[in-house]
């Protein structure tokens, strides 16, 4: 497994605002993946744990909500680790849109 992809997404929504946006937007992740995907999520305090199942692969990720940012960690399985650069670019481009 490759090193996880990590990033911080700044916001000015407060924790409650971010949680609401993430709950409403996490399903959109599946539509960003060619062929579609199933997304399952749950909250543990201020940390949303979610799994994206697509093309026979499971991507486990978490998003920790702070007052001024969301810290995201995405763990790619072996095959998808080959595309880590492209996946990170997509996350950096699309991730902030979930908070708008």
Secondary structure, 3 states (H helix, E strand, C coil): CCCCEEEEEECCCHHHHHHHHHHHHCCHHHHHCCCCCEEEEEEECCEEEEEEEECCEEEEEEEEECCCEEEEEEECCHHHHCCHHHHHHHHHHHHHHHHC
